[in-house]
């Protein structure tokens, strides 16, 4: 009777150790590498900062800004830039990209 319970417990324990804990550590390592890689890129000046983007869009006239605000440009462009940067970083990870 106890042999069946111990066998079932071993199967469940093996599943937890192999799949859940192993994947947790693998994804944690990928997350840690990605976040540290972004911090290194930001500190080295490779990625543009918000002040440089504000300076680039500072010379646009008010008539153009009116139409850009109608198209939600101020919301969409930072969203696209962060998506492209995330895609670039994820593709540089050897296991995923």
Secondary structure by P-SEA (a helix, b strand, c coil): caaaaaaaaaaaaaaaaccaaaaaaaaaaaaaaaaaaaaaaaaacccccaaaaaaaaccccaaaaaaaaaacccccaaaaaaaaaaaaaaaaccccc
